[in-house]
Amino acid sequence: MDERAALALIAESLPAAGDDAAVVDGQVLTTDMLHETTDFPDGTTRYTAGWRAVAASLSDVAAMGAAATAAVAVYGAPDFRPDEVRDFVRGAREVCEAVGAEYVGGDLDGHDEFTVATTALGRLGDEGPIRRSGAQVGDALCVTGELGRSAAALRLFPDEPERANDLFRFVPRVAAGRALAPRATAMMDSSDGLARSCHQLAETSECGIELDGDALPVHDAVAEVADGPKDERELAAFFGEDFELVVTVPEAALATAREACPVDLTRVGTVVEADAGLTMDGDPLPDRGYTHGA
């Protein structure tokens, strides 16, 4: 059973588990686990690991349109080297500070592989949670920031680890999520890649999506590592782990959404009827993306 099948099984008995975060008494709660072999390439510093691990959970808070309030982390490793633990905590604390949250601690445990489990908490605004299920036919499909950042980092780690670490330390789109919440009909983060996120959003909202491949905002570093334009498109649309927001906005609200969003908000497609399916540039959009543990 793969990760998606396992999540579907869990959703049968835990409906709250089907979105980016669970909603509890006006707050959102989410948790993530990352491992050295699947999530932290050789050359990843403990500072970057602390930043990125906590940022992944903060991104789920952002995707619900909530304000981040706090985060904790479990740090498991074969040994506890003081400099590595300090650097990890510093990274975790500083990414929280970057989005107005507080890193409040966690736990240490022995483990045969460096492993991190993180939990983040957020507070909802008056508009409530922005779920994946509200997209409407005619809505504009948009993404924040740029795509392909993590893919570029992964290819740079062997030869340029300092630059790769810098790319790996993304800033969670908490401020953007709050700004978009009053205008969005549906929202999620792109941790599994733009294409897979579109499939997940379309399934939940019971709609179709038309993507414009030429409109994808691609990070500058992608062109440096990609093997031509086709590979650039592949890294931007399917690689994943970018943690940008994928959001649907009514056409009439698109201009104000762009004005309110503190980062670039790029229209990359349109929500269409479900029987139209999912396409990019007129061709079927494959349901491919990042698979945890693969």
C-alpha atoms as a printed R data frame, in Angstrom:
    type eleno elety resid chain resno       x      y       z
1   ATOM     1    CA   MET     A     1   0.000  0.000   0.000
2   ATOM     2    CA   ASP     A     2   1.429  3.386  -1.008
3   ATOM     3    CA   GLU     A     3   1.045  6.649   0.885
4   ATOM     4    CA   ARG     A     4  -2.036  7.829  -1.016
5   ATOM     5    CA   ALA     A     5  -3.855  4.530  -0.494
6   ATOM     6    CA   ALA     A     6  -2.990  4.654   3.202
7   ATOM     7    CA   LEU     A     7  -4.354  8.202   3.475
8   ATOM     8    CA   ALA     A     8  -7.567  7.171   1.736
9   ATOM     9    CA   LEU     A     9  -7.952  4.312   4.199
10  ATOM    10    CA   ILE     A    10  -7.445  6.647   7.156
11  ATOM    11    CA   ALA     A    11  -9.913  9.173   5.731
12  ATOM    12    CA   GLU     A    12 -12.702  6.591   5.950
13  ATOM    13    CA   SER     A    13 -12.647  6.843   9.744
14  ATOM    14    CA   LEU     A    14 -10.975 10.244  10.211
15  ATOM    15    CA   PRO     A    15 -12.602 12.830   7.912
16  ATOM    16    CA   ALA     A    16 -10.597 15.668   9.517
17  ATOM    17    CA   ALA     A    17  -7.417 14.071   8.154
18  ATOM    18    CA   GLY     A    18  -8.317 14.842   4.546
19  ATOM    19    CA   ASP     A    19  -7.079 18.426   4.359
20  ATOM    20    CA   ASP     A    20  -3.757 20.197   4.950
21  ATOM    21    CA   ALA     A    21  -4.525 20.468   8.674
22  ATOM    22    CA   ALA     A    22  -7.209 19.479  11.150
23  ATOM    23    CA   VAL     A    23  -9.541 22.151  12.511
24  ATOM    24    CA   VAL     A    24 -10.054 22.132  16.285
25  ATOM    25    CA   ASP     A    25 -11.913 24.886  18.182
26  ATOM    26    CA   GLY     A    26 -10.968 27.713  15.835
27  ATOM    27    CA   GLN     A    27  -7.404 26.497  15.431
28  ATOM    28    CA   VAL     A    28  -5.577 24.292  12.923
29  ATOM    29    CA   LEU     A    29  -3.216 21.487  13.878
30  ATOM    30    CA   THR     A    30  -0.855 19.549  11.626
31  ATOM    31    CA   THR     A    31   2.084 17.160  11.907
32  ATOM    32    CA   ASP     A    32   4.808 15.867   9.565
33  ATOM    33    CA   MET     A    33   7.706 13.395   9.637
34  ATOM    34    CA   LEU     A    34  10.949 13.688   7.663
35  ATOM    35    CA   HIS     A    35  13.826 11.190   7.362
36  ATOM    36    CA   GLU     A    36  17.468 11.569   6.411
37  ATOM    37    CA   THR     A    37  17.373  9.075   3.529
38  ATOM    38    CA   THR     A    38  14.249 10.494   1.862
39  ATOM    39    CA   ASP     A    39  14.124 14.164   2.859
40  ATOM    40    CA   PHE     A    40  17.612 15.436   3.741
41  ATOM    41    CA   PRO     A    41  20.179 14.915   0.923
42  ATOM    42    CA   ASP     A    42  23.868 14.552   1.727
43  ATOM    43    CA   GLY     A    43  25.133 18.015   2.558
44  ATOM    44    CA   THR     A    44  21.973 19.214   4.303
45  ATOM    45    CA   THR     A    45  23.031 21.084   7.432
46  ATOM    46    CA   ARG     A    46  21.216 20.603  10.724
47  ATOM    47    CA   TYR     A    47  20.267 24.287  10.568
48  ATOM    48    CA   THR     A    48  18.570 23.707   7.224
49  ATOM    49    CA   ALA     A    49  16.976 20.492   8.514
50  ATOM    50    CA   GLY     A    50  15.475 22.334  11.484
51  ATOM    51    CA   TRP     A    51  14.242 25.160   9.287
52  ATOM    52    CA   ARG     A    52  12.817 22.922   6.546
53  ATOM    53    CA   ALA     A    53  11.174 20.360   8.831
54  ATOM    54    CA   VAL     A    54   9.288 22.957  10.844
55  ATOM    55    CA   ALA     A    55   8.556 24.971   7.697
56  ATOM    56    CA   ALA     A    56   6.790 21.962   6.172
57  ATOM    57    CA   SER     A    57   4.245 21.963   9.001
58  ATOM    58    CA   LEU     A    58   3.935 25.755   8.953
59  ATOM    59    CA   SER     A    59   3.130 25.472   5.243
60  ATOM    60    CA   ASP     A    60   0.106 23.322   6.092
61  ATOM    61    CA   VAL     A    61  -1.057 26.041   8.472
62  ATOM    62    CA   ALA     A    62  -0.670 28.581   5.664
63  ATOM    63    CA   ALA     A    63  -2.702 26.414   3.299
64  ATOM    64    CA   MET     A    64  -5.683 26.582   5.651
65  ATOM    65    CA   GLY     A    65  -5.541 30.395   5.668
66  ATOM    66    CA   ALA     A    66  -4.532 30.471   9.333
67  ATOM    67    CA   ALA     A    67  -2.010 32.568  11.233
68  ATOM    68    CA   ALA     A    68   0.827 30.418  12.588
69  ATOM    69    CA   THR     A    69   1.199 30.529  16.358
70  ATOM    70    CA   ALA     A    70   3.574 27.774  17.525
71  ATOM    71    CA   ALA     A    71   5.563 24.696  16.529
72  ATOM    72    CA   VAL     A    72   7.361 21.799  18.202
73  ATOM    73    CA   ALA     A    73   9.706 19.114  16.866
74  ATOM    74    CA   VAL     A    74  10.907 15.635  17.801
75  ATOM    75    CA   TYR     A    75  14.599 15.135  16.995
76  ATOM    76    CA   GLY     A    76  15.747 11.534  16.638
77  ATOM    77    CA   ALA     A    77  19.354 10.632  15.833
78  ATOM    78    CA   PRO     A    78  21.988  7.964  16.558
79  ATOM    79    CA   ASP     A    79  23.849 10.497  18.719
80  ATOM    80    CA   PHE     A    80  23.332 14.020  19.999
81  ATOM    81    CA   ARG     A    81  26.194 16.228  18.892
82  ATOM    82    CA   PRO     A    82  25.854 19.565  20.685
83  ATOM    83    CA   ASP     A    83  26.624 21.693  17.609
84  ATOM    84    CA   GLU     A    84  24.109 19.797  15.475
85  ATOM    85    CA   VAL     A    85  21.340 20.023  18.074
86  ATOM    86    CA   ARG     A    86  21.975 23.745  18.559
87  ATOM    87    CA   ASP     A    87  21.945 24.364  14.812
88  ATOM    88    CA   PHE     A    88  18.724 22.393  14.383
89  ATOM    89    CA   VAL     A    89  16.970 24.365  17.114
90  ATOM    90    CA   ARG     A    90  18.266 27.633  15.676
91  ATOM    91    CA   GLY     A    91  16.843 26.769  12.246
92  ATOM    92    CA   ALA     A    92  13.503 25.738  13.767
93  ATOM    93    CA   ARG     A    93  13.312 28.894  15.846
94  ATOM    94    CA   GLU     A    94  14.256 31.249  13.034
95  ATOM    95    CA   VAL     A    95  11.725 29.889  10.530
96  ATOM    96    CA   CYS     A    96   9.036 30.328  13.178
97  ATOM    97    CA   GLU     A    97  10.159 33.899  13.745
98  ATOM    98    CA   ALA     A    98  10.021 34.507   9.973
99  ATOM    99    CA   VAL     A    99   6.252 33.853   9.995
100 ATOM   100    CA   GLY     A   100   5.349 35.356  13.358
101 ATOM   101    CA   ALA     A   101   5.153 32.063  15.258
102 ATOM   102    CA   GLU     A   102   7.083 30.705  18.239
103 ATOM   103    CA   TYR     A   103   9.174 27.571  18.431
104 ATOM   104    CA   VAL     A   104   8.357 26.155  21.853
105 ATOM   105    CA   GLY     A   105  10.470 22.997  22.092
106 ATOM   106    CA   GLY     A   106   9.854 19.298  21.538
107 ATOM   107    CA   ASP     A   107  11.640 16.047  22.364
108 ATOM   108    CA   LEU     A   108  14.916 14.195  21.812
109 ATOM   109    CA   ASP     A   109  15.143 10.474  21.170
110 ATOM   110    CA   GLY     A   110  17.719  7.951  20.005
111 ATOM   111    CA   HIS     A   111  17.142  6.626  16.496
112 ATOM   112    CA   ASP     A   112  19.190  4.686  13.957
113 ATOM   113    CA   GLU     A   113  18.474  7.347  11.307
114 ATOM   114    CA   PHE     A   114  18.212 11.111  11.661
115 ATOM   115    CA   THR     A   115  14.457 11.631  11.802
116 ATOM   116    CA   VAL     A   116  12.327 14.670  12.593
117 ATOM   117    CA   ALA     A   117   8.636 14.875  13.469
118 ATOM   118    CA   THR     A   118   7.108 18.344  13.628
119 ATOM   119    CA   THR     A   119   3.785 19.773  14.736
120 ATOM   120    CA   ALA     A   120   2.461 23.273  14.078
121 ATOM   121    CA   LEU     A   121  -0.514 25.167  15.433
122 ATOM   122    CA   GLY     A   122  -2.363 28.076  13.827
123 ATOM   123    CA   ARG     A   123  -5.276 30.386  14.562
124 ATOM   124    CA   LEU     A   124  -8.086 30.845  12.046
125 ATOM   125    CA   GLY     A   125  -9.502 34.204  11.013
126 ATOM   126    CA   ASP     A   126 -13.155 35.167  10.836
127 ATOM   127    CA   GLU     A   127 -13.527 33.544   7.405
128 ATOM   128    CA   GLY     A   128 -12.704 30.129   8.886
129 ATOM   129    CA   PRO     A   129 -10.585 27.422   7.226
130 ATOM   130    CA   ILE     A   130  -9.973 27.499   3.485
131 ATOM   131    CA   ARG     A   131 -10.363 23.891   2.396
132 ATOM   132    CA   ARG     A   132  -9.552 22.038  -0.806
133 ATOM   133    CA   SER     A   133 -13.202 21.452  -1.568
134 ATOM   134    CA   GLY     A   134 -14.513 24.903  -2.517
135 ATOM   135    CA   ALA     A   135 -13.236 25.467  -6.058
136 ATOM   136    CA   GLN     A   136 -15.945 26.649  -8.470
137 ATOM   137    CA   VAL     A   137 -16.146 26.445 -12.255
138 ATOM   138    CA   GLY     A   138 -14.724 29.653 -13.706
139 ATOM   139    CA   ASP     A   139 -12.340 30.317 -10.811
140 ATOM   140    CA   ALA     A   140  -8.784 31.321 -11.617
141 ATOM   141    CA   LEU     A   141  -6.184 28.769 -10.481
142 ATOM   142    CA   CYS     A   142  -3.110 30.510  -9.078
143 ATOM   143    CA   VAL     A   143   0.175 29.714  -7.363
144 ATOM   144    CA   THR     A   144   2.315 31.836  -5.079
145 ATOM   145    CA   GLY     A   145   6.009 32.420  -5.630
146 ATOM   146    CA   GLU     A   146   7.987 30.196  -7.986
147 ATOM   147    CA   LEU     A   147   8.124 26.485  -8.753
148 ATOM   148    CA   GLY     A   148  11.099 24.130  -8.956
149 ATOM   149    CA   ARG     A   149  13.129 25.545  -6.082
150 ATOM   150    CA   SER     A   150  13.562 22.230  -4.260
151 ATOM   151    CA   ALA     A   151  14.242 20.335  -7.488
152 ATOM   152    CA   ALA     A   152  17.079 22.735  -8.279
153 ATOM   153    CA   ALA     A   153  18.446 22.372  -4.751
154 ATOM   154    CA   LEU     A   154  18.513 18.595  -5.025
155 ATOM   155    CA   ARG     A   155  20.599 18.744  -8.201
156 ATOM   156    CA   LEU     A   156  22.934 21.334  -6.702
157 ATOM   157    CA   PHE     A   157  23.710 19.511  -3.445
158 ATOM   158    CA   PRO     A   158  26.608 17.396  -4.768
159 ATOM   159    CA   ASP     A   159  28.615 20.340  -6.118
160 ATOM   160    CA   GLU     A   160  27.185 23.470  -4.466
161 ATOM   161    CA   PRO     A   161  25.910 22.451  -1.017
162 ATOM   162    CA   GLU     A   162  25.893 25.992   0.386
163 ATOM   163    CA   ARG     A   163  23.642 27.259  -2.372
164 ATOM   164    CA   ALA     A   164  21.510 24.119  -2.212
165 ATOM   165    CA   ASN     A   165  20.961 24.610   1.505
166 ATOM   166    CA   ASP     A   166  19.884 28.176   0.860
167 ATOM   167    CA   LEU     A   167  17.311 27.015  -1.709
168 ATOM   168    CA   PHE     A   168  16.072 24.304   0.637
169 ATOM   169    CA   ARG     A   169  15.188 26.902   3.292
170 ATOM   170    CA   PHE     A   170  11.880 28.124   1.886
171 ATOM   171    CA   VAL     A   171   9.727 30.644   3.770
172 ATOM   172    CA   PRO     A   172   6.245 29.215   4.484
173 ATOM   173    CA   ARG     A   173   3.517 31.281   2.824
174 ATOM   174    CA   VAL     A   174   1.689 32.095   6.042
175 ATOM   175    CA   ALA     A   175   1.299 35.797   5.264
176 ATOM   176    CA   ALA     A   176   0.103 34.987   1.750
177 ATOM   177    CA   GLY     A   177  -2.369 32.449   3.082
178 ATOM   178    CA   ARG     A   178  -3.853 34.984   5.472
179 ATOM   179    CA   ALA     A   179  -4.082 37.621   2.733
180 ATOM   180    CA   LEU     A   180  -5.752 35.215   0.305
181 ATOM   181    CA   ALA     A   181  -8.131 33.617   2.804
182 ATOM   182    CA   PRO     A   182 -10.934 36.222   2.464
183 ATOM   183    CA   ARG     A   183 -10.835 35.866  -1.334
184 ATOM   184    CA   ALA     A   184 -10.028 32.187  -1.960
185 ATOM   185    CA   THR     A   185 -12.534 29.436  -2.677
186 ATOM   186    CA   ALA     A   186 -10.021 26.589  -2.195
187 ATOM   187    CA   MET     A   187  -6.385 26.354  -1.164
188 ATOM   188    CA   MET     A   188  -3.640 23.828  -0.430
189 ATOM   189    CA   ASP     A   189   0.136 23.737  -0.540
190 ATOM   190    CA   SER     A   190   2.181 22.233  -3.354
191 ATOM   191    CA   SER     A   191   4.302 19.871  -1.257
192 ATOM   192    CA   ASP     A   192   3.470 16.990  -3.624
193 ATOM   193    CA   GLY     A   193   3.958 19.095  -6.770
194 ATOM   194    CA   LEU     A   194   1.670 21.320  -8.797
195 ATOM   195    CA   ALA     A   195   0.234 18.522 -10.952
196 ATOM   196    CA   ARG     A   196  -0.611 16.235  -8.053
197 ATOM   197    CA   SER     A   197  -1.996 19.164  -6.058
198 ATOM   198    CA   CYS     A   198  -4.309 19.953  -8.969
199 ATOM   199    CA   HIS     A   199  -5.520 16.357  -8.999
200 ATOM   200    CA   GLN     A   200  -6.117 16.410  -5.242
201 ATOM   201    CA   LEU     A   201  -7.944 19.736  -5.395
202 ATOM   202    CA   ALA     A   202 -10.042 18.658  -8.385
203 ATOM   203    CA   GLU     A   203 -11.012 15.390  -6.734
204 ATOM   204    CA   THR     A   204 -12.082 17.101  -3.526
205 ATOM   205    CA   SER     A   205 -13.887 19.970  -5.295
206 ATOM   206    CA   GLU     A   206 -15.388 17.670  -7.957
207 ATOM   207    CA   CYS     A   207 -14.162 19.812 -10.817
208 ATOM   208    CA   GLY     A   208 -11.739 19.817 -13.730
209 ATOM   209    CA   ILE     A   209  -8.696 22.041 -14.289
210 ATOM   210    CA   GLU     A   210  -7.055 23.500 -17.380
211 ATOM   211    CA   LEU     A   211  -3.396 24.397 -16.824
212 ATOM   212    CA   ASP     A   212  -1.350 26.743 -18.998
213 ATOM   213    CA   GLY     A   213   2.171 25.310 -18.987
214 ATOM   214    CA   ASP     A   214   3.702 28.498 -20.357
215 ATOM   215    CA   ALA     A   215   2.323 30.468 -17.396
216 ATOM   216    CA   LEU     A   216   4.125 28.437 -14.721
217 ATOM   217    CA   PRO     A   217   6.396 30.707 -12.645
218 ATOM   218    CA   VAL     A   218   9.689 28.804 -12.677
219 ATOM   219    CA   HIS     A   219  12.517 29.587 -10.253
220 ATOM   220    CA   ASP     A   220  15.646 30.949 -11.941
221 ATOM   221    CA   ALA     A   221  17.802 28.151 -10.515
222 ATOM   222    CA   VAL     A   222  15.848 25.542 -12.470
223 ATOM   223    CA   ALA     A   223  17.223 26.711 -15.811
224 ATOM   224    CA   GLU     A   224  20.753 26.248 -14.462
225 ATOM   225    CA   VAL     A   225  20.268 22.580 -13.573
226 ATOM   226    CA   ALA     A   226  17.663 21.436 -16.105
227 ATOM   227    CA   ASP     A   227  18.443 19.535 -19.287
228 ATOM   228    CA   GLY     A   228  16.489 21.811 -21.601
229 ATOM   229    CA   PRO     A   229  12.985 23.338 -21.586
230 ATOM   230    CA   LYS     A   230  11.176 19.994 -21.323
231 ATOM   231    CA   ASP     A   231  13.107 19.128 -18.170
232 ATOM   232    CA   GLU     A   232  12.403 22.613 -16.755
233 ATOM   233    CA   ARG     A   233   8.662 22.015 -17.201
234 ATOM   234    CA   GLU     A   234   9.003 18.597 -15.571
235 ATOM   235    CA   LEU     A   235  10.772 19.993 -12.493
236 ATOM   236    CA   ALA     A   236   8.315 22.873 -12.127
237 ATOM   237    CA   ALA     A   237   5.103 20.903 -12.572
238 ATOM   238    CA   PHE     A   238   5.838 17.455 -11.167
239 ATOM   239    CA   PHE     A   239   8.799 17.388  -8.785
240 ATOM   240    CA   GLY     A   240   7.117 18.921  -5.758
241 ATOM   241    CA   GLU     A   241   8.442 19.925  -2.344
242 ATOM   242    CA   ASP     A   242   8.110 23.618  -3.233
243 ATOM   243    CA   PHE     A   243   5.521 24.385  -0.522
244 ATOM   244    CA   GLU     A   244   3.910 27.176  -2.494
245 ATOM   245    CA   LEU     A   245   0.168 27.763  -2.211
246 ATOM   246    CA   VAL     A   246  -2.176 26.475  -4.901
247 ATOM   247    CA   VAL     A   247  -5.312 28.591  -4.676
248 ATOM   248    CA   THR     A   248  -8.547 29.148  -6.589
249 ATOM   249    CA   VAL     A   249 -10.008 32.643  -6.697
250 ATOM   250    CA   PRO     A   250 -13.178 33.937  -8.384
251 ATOM   251    CA   GLU     A   251 -12.356 35.835 -11.561
252 ATOM   252    CA   ALA     A   252 -13.854 39.021 -10.096
253 ATOM   253    CA   ALA     A   253 -11.560 38.810  -7.047
254 ATOM   254    CA   LEU     A   254  -8.309 38.034  -8.867
255 ATOM   255    CA   ALA     A   255  -7.047 41.615  -9.110
256 ATOM   256    CA   THR     A   256  -7.625 42.365  -5.433
257 ATOM   257    CA   ALA     A   257  -6.112 39.002  -4.467
258 ATOM   258    CA   ARG     A   258  -2.941 39.895  -6.335
259 ATOM   259    CA   GLU     A   259  -2.824 43.306  -4.674
260 ATOM   260    CA   ALA     A   260  -3.290 41.814  -1.215
261 ATOM   261    CA   CYS     A   261  -0.826 38.932  -1.608
262 ATOM   262    CA   PRO     A   262   2.644 39.817  -0.229
263 ATOM   263    CA   VAL     A   263   4.369 37.581  -2.827
264 ATOM   264    CA   ASP     A   264   3.787 37.105  -6.535
265 ATOM   265    CA   LEU     A   265   0.475 35.422  -7.316
266 ATOM   266    CA   THR     A   266   0.476 33.898 -10.797
267 ATOM   267    CA   ARG     A   267  -2.563 32.635 -12.642
268 ATOM   268    CA   VAL     A   268  -1.680 29.250 -14.138
269 ATOM   269    CA   GLY     A   269  -5.079 27.908 -15.114
270 ATOM   270    CA   THR     A   270  -8.846 27.815 -14.818
271 ATOM   271    CA   VAL     A   271 -11.319 25.616 -12.971
272 ATOM   272    CA   VAL     A   272 -13.634 23.856 -15.429
273 ATOM   273    CA   GLU     A   273 -16.409 21.277 -15.353
274 ATOM   274    CA   ALA     A   274 -15.460 17.883 -13.940
275 ATOM   275    CA   ASP     A   275 -16.125 16.014 -17.176
276 ATOM   276    CA   ALA     A   276 -13.421 18.108 -18.886
277 ATOM   277    CA   GLY     A   277 -10.836 16.384 -16.712
278 ATOM   278    CA   LEU     A   278  -7.390 17.805 -15.968
279 ATOM   279    CA   THR     A   279  -5.240 19.077 -18.800
280 ATOM   280    CA   MET     A   280  -2.086 21.096 -19.404
281 ATOM   281    CA   ASP     A   281  -1.872 22.825 -22.768
282 ATOM   282    CA   GLY     A   282  -4.732 20.659 -23.982
283 ATOM   283    CA   ASP     A   283  -3.104 17.325 -23.084
284 ATOM   284    CA   PRO     A   284  -4.116 15.110 -20.131
285 ATOM   285    CA   LEU     A   285  -2.274 16.145 -16.959
286 ATOM   286    CA   PRO     A   286  -0.546 13.116 -15.396
287 ATOM   287    CA   ASP     A   287  -1.180 12.535 -11.705
288 ATOM   288    CA   ARG     A   288   2.506 12.513 -10.814
289 ATOM   289    CA   GLY     A   289   4.419 14.193  -8.040
290 ATOM   290    CA   TYR     A   290   6.444 13.731  -4.908
291 ATOM   291    CA   THR     A   291   5.784 10.478  -3.044
292 ATOM   292    CA   HIS     A   292   6.836 10.368   0.597
293 ATOM   293    CA   GLY     A   293   9.074  7.466   1.370
294 ATOM   294    CA   ALA     A   294   9.773  6.719  -2.285
